[in-house]
Amino acid sequence: MPEIIPLGWFHTVMGVVALASGGYTLATFKEISLQTRSGQVYLATTLLTAGTALAIFQRGEFGPGHALAVLTLLALAVGTVAATMKPFGKWSRYVQAISYSATLLFHCIPAVTDGLLRLPVGDPVLTSIEDPVLKMLYLGLLIVFLIGVSLQLRW
């Protein structure tokens, strides 16, 4: 893997803060919301993480990480519109929950991928993005997301 550039370090730090605050927010409040300080931290650092992802080109072209960043920005926009303008009526809170939770899923995919392909330094756990272990981890993340969203909608 290529070395991490300064923008990449900033992106990574913001992503870690986002994951930590998002996990804390869900565990504490059972939803990500603009109404809580930790929710605001999560949403702001998610915006920064997705925005900086669009400026990082390891392979010189638009890649899967960029697509996830665009999906994250779209989910942030939809969730924020649902939370503030309530265009979906009584369903707005559900749209907000699904959208904001999707951003957490979109964070986890590159976090798991880059983490396993880069760490430990010098002898990473995985050596290829094609490793079947990644596919199983992605499936696991999707299942956790679906269970989490189902619980949120029930609460």
One Martini backbone bead per residue (centre of mass of N, CA, C, O) as a GRO file, in nm:
protein
  155
    1MET     BB    1   0.100   0.034   0.017
    2PRO     BB    2   0.077   0.349   0.032
    3GLU     BB    3   0.157   0.615   0.167
    4ILE     BB    4   0.068   0.853   0.399
    5ILE     BB    5  -0.065   1.147   0.376
    6PRO     BB    6  -0.159   1.420   0.545
    7LEU     BB    7  -0.454   1.400   0.453
    8GLY     BB    8  -0.478   1.102   0.540
    9TRP     BB    9  -0.442   1.152   0.841
   10PHE     BB   10  -0.678   1.338   0.882
   11HIS     BB   11  -0.889   1.141   0.775
   12THR     BB   12  -0.831   0.918   0.985
   13VAL     BB   13  -0.886   1.077   1.242
   14MET     BB   14  -1.177   1.157   1.172
   15GLY     BB   15  -1.277   0.864   1.142
   16VAL     BB   16  -1.223   0.775   1.433
   17VAL     BB   17  -1.400   0.986   1.567
   18ALA     BB   18  -1.657   0.904   1.424
   19LEU     BB   19  -1.673   0.611   1.520
   20ALA     BB   20  -1.673   0.673   1.822
   21SER     BB   21  -1.917   0.872   1.829
   22GLY     BB   22  -2.120   0.684   1.690
   23GLY     BB   23  -2.110   0.452   1.891
   24TYR     BB   24  -2.182   0.618   2.140
   25THR     BB   25  -2.452   0.731   2.040
   26LEU     BB   26  -2.596   0.462   1.997
   27ALA     BB   27  -2.554   0.346   2.285
   28THR     BB   28  -2.691   0.594   2.437
   29PHE     BB   29  -2.946   0.695   2.220
   30LYS     BB   30  -3.022   0.495   1.962
   31GLU     BB   31  -2.924   0.758   1.793
   32ILE     BB   32  -2.861   0.981   1.537
   33SER     BB   33  -2.825   1.333   1.625
   34LEU     BB   34  -2.847   1.686   1.634
   35GLN     BB   35  -2.928   1.700   1.956
   36THR     BB   36  -2.639   1.594   2.008
   37ARG     BB   37  -2.311   1.626   2.059
   38SER     BB   38  -2.216   1.349   1.948
   39GLY     BB   39  -2.377   1.378   1.686
   40GLN     BB   40  -2.235   1.632   1.584
   41VAL     BB   41  -1.954   1.512   1.576
   42TYR     BB   42  -2.016   1.286   1.384
   43LEU     BB   43  -2.124   1.455   1.143
   44ALA     BB   44  -1.875   1.638   1.108
   45THR     BB   45  -1.657   1.409   1.074
   46THR     BB   46  -1.797   1.278   0.836
   47LEU     BB   47  -1.781   1.513   0.643
   48LEU     BB   48  -1.470   1.532   0.649
   49THR     BB   49  -1.408   1.244   0.560
   50ALA     BB   50  -1.559   1.248   0.288
   51GLY     BB   51  -1.424   1.499   0.169
   52THR     BB   52  -1.125   1.395   0.183
   53ALA     BB   53  -1.165   1.137   0.011
   54LEU     BB   54  -1.201   1.300  -0.263
   55ALA     BB   55  -0.874   1.394  -0.245
   56ILE     BB   56  -0.788   1.089  -0.260
   57PHE     BB   57  -0.530   0.937  -0.489
   58GLN     BB   58  -0.371   0.640  -0.503
   59ARG     BB   59  -0.447   0.549  -0.826
   60GLY     BB   60  -0.553   0.814  -1.000
   61GLU     BB   61  -0.862   0.737  -0.934
   62PHE     BB   62  -1.174   0.654  -0.920
   63GLY     BB   63  -1.307   0.481  -0.638
   64PRO     BB   64  -1.460   0.312  -0.387
   65GLY     BB   65  -1.404   0.537  -0.176
   66HIS     BB   66  -1.549   0.759  -0.336
   67ALA     BB   67  -1.826   0.627  -0.347
   68LEU     BB   68  -1.864   0.624  -0.039
   69ALA     BB   69  -1.844   0.929  -0.004
   70VAL     BB   70  -2.092   0.998  -0.173
   71LEU     BB   71  -2.293   0.829  -0.008
   72THR     BB   72  -2.243   0.977   0.255
   73LEU     BB   73  -2.330   1.260   0.161
   74LEU     BB   74  -2.616   1.175   0.085
   75ALA     BB   75  -2.701   1.064   0.363
   76LEU     BB   76  -2.654   1.326   0.515
   77ALA     BB   77  -2.855   1.495   0.356
   78VAL     BB   78  -3.109   1.329   0.403
   79GLY     BB   79  -3.096   1.324   0.715
   80THR     BB   80  -3.100   1.635   0.753
   81VAL     BB   81  -3.362   1.694   0.611
   82ALA     BB   82  -3.535   1.507   0.785
   83ALA     BB   83  -3.461   1.650   1.062
   84THR     BB   84  -3.538   1.964   0.975
   85MET     BB   85  -3.799   1.947   0.751
   86LYS     BB   86  -3.994   1.700   0.734
   87PRO     BB   87  -4.083   1.569   0.433
   88PHE     BB   88  -4.192   1.270   0.558
   89GLY     BB   89  -4.307   1.327   0.813
   90LYS     BB   90  -4.342   1.059   1.022
   91TRP     BB   91  -4.079   0.934   0.854
   92SER     BB   92  -3.829   1.115   0.911
   93ARG     BB   93  -3.696   0.963   1.149
   94TYR     BB   94  -3.639   0.706   0.984
   95VAL     BB   95  -3.467   0.834   0.765
   96GLN     BB   96  -3.255   0.938   0.954
   97ALA     BB   97  -3.165   0.668   1.078
   98ILE     BB   98  -3.083   0.528   0.816
   99SER     BB   99  -2.885   0.738   0.706
  100TYR     BB  100  -2.689   0.764   0.950
  101SER     BB  101  -2.627   0.458   0.968
  102ALA     BB  102  -2.507   0.433   0.685
  103THR     BB  103  -2.255   0.603   0.745
  104LEU     BB  104  -2.133   0.395   0.937
  105LEU     BB  105  -2.100   0.174   0.732
  106PHE     BB  106  -1.922   0.347   0.534
  107HIS     BB  107  -1.689   0.361   0.743
  108CYS     BB  108  -1.628   0.053   0.797
  109ILE     BB  109  -1.524  -0.048   0.530
  110PRO     BB  110  -1.247   0.112   0.511
  111ALA     BB  111  -1.148   0.047   0.794
  112VAL     BB  112  -1.117  -0.256   0.752
  113THR     BB  113  -0.954  -0.257   0.497
  114ASP     BB  114  -0.712  -0.075   0.580
  115GLY     BB  115  -0.641  -0.214   0.842
  116LEU     BB  116  -0.577  -0.503   0.712
  117LEU     BB  117  -0.371  -0.379   0.483
  118ARG     BB  118  -0.171  -0.215   0.711
  119LEU     BB  119  -0.207  -0.413   0.957
  120PRO     BB  120   0.062  -0.451   1.057
  121VAL     BB  121   0.339  -0.302   1.009
  122GLY     BB  122   0.491  -0.505   0.751
  123ASP     BB  123   0.235  -0.730   0.846
  124PRO     BB  124  -0.039  -0.770   0.725
  125VAL     BB  125  -0.319  -0.951   0.741
  126LEU     BB  126  -0.361  -0.847   0.449
  127THR     BB  127  -0.273  -0.842   0.078
  128SER     BB  128  -0.578  -0.831  -0.041
  129ILE     BB  129  -0.883  -0.714  -0.167
  130GLU     BB  130  -0.966  -1.024  -0.257
  131ASP     BB  131  -1.011  -1.133   0.008
  132PRO     BB  132  -1.251  -1.334   0.157
  133VAL     BB  133  -1.253  -1.200   0.436
  134LEU     BB  134  -1.374  -0.931   0.345
  135LYS     BB  135  -1.646  -1.036   0.246
  136MET     BB  136  -1.733  -1.139   0.526
  137LEU     BB  137  -1.711  -0.867   0.671
  138TYR     BB  138  -1.916  -0.718   0.498
  139LEU     BB  139  -2.150  -0.901   0.570
  140GLY     BB  140  -2.138  -0.846   0.873
  141LEU     BB  141  -2.191  -0.541   0.853
  142LEU     BB  142  -2.467  -0.565   0.718
  143ILE     BB  143  -2.605  -0.723   0.945
  144VAL     BB  144  -2.559  -0.516   1.169
  145PHE     BB  145  -2.707  -0.289   1.030
  146LEU     BB  146  -2.987  -0.426   1.003
  147ILE     BB  147  -3.026  -0.473   1.303
  148GLY     BB  148  -2.986  -0.180   1.400
  149VAL     BB  149  -3.215  -0.053   1.234
  150SER     BB  150  -3.442  -0.228   1.340
  151LEU     BB  151  -3.413  -0.131   1.633
  152GLN     BB  152  -3.454   0.168   1.582
  153LEU     BB  153  -3.741   0.147   1.459
  154ARG     BB  154  -3.864   0.017   1.713
  155TRP     BB  155  -3.782   0.253   1.919
   0.00000   0.00000   0.00000
